[in-house]
Amino acid sequence: MESLGWVLQLLGLVIVGTALLVGLFYEALRTEIAMLAIGGILFLAGRRLYRG
């Protein structure tokens, strides 16, 4: 389960970074907020799995 947690954390960070770029270049605030929420949820779920 640790590897799944690690992958979810990494995926969450990638989504958050992409969301910031989407908001910066396309000025799509709703899309940015939705992506940030999804990325945050994935990161927290991965952290919970990773730490047990």
N, C-alpha and C positions, 0 to 999 in steps of 0.2 A: 504494500500500500504506500510505502514511502516514495516509490518512483512515480506513482500516479499523483501523489500530492505535489511532488516537485514539478511535474509537467503542468499541473493546473496552476501552480504559482507562476511559472514561466509564461504560460498562455495569458494569464490575467495581466501580467506586466506588459506583454506585447500589445494587448488590446488597449490598455490604458495609454500607452505611448502613441498608438495609432489614433486613438480618440483625440488626444491633444493636437496632433497634426491635422486631423480633420477639422477640428474647431478653428485652428489657426489659419489654414489655407482656404477652406470652403465656407467658413462662417456659418456652419450648420449646428446651431446650439442644441437643438433637440437631439440630433444624432449623437453629438458629443456626449451629452449627459447620459443617454441610454448606453452608449459604449462604455463610459466610465463606470456606470452601475454594474453592468455585466462583468467587466474586468475586475472590479472590486469583489464581487461575489465569488468569481472563480478563484481569485487569489486567496480569499479567506477560507474557502472550502479546501483548497489545496494545503493551506497552512494547517488547518485542523487535521486533515488526513496525515500530513507529514509528521506532525508532533504527536499524533496518537490520541 
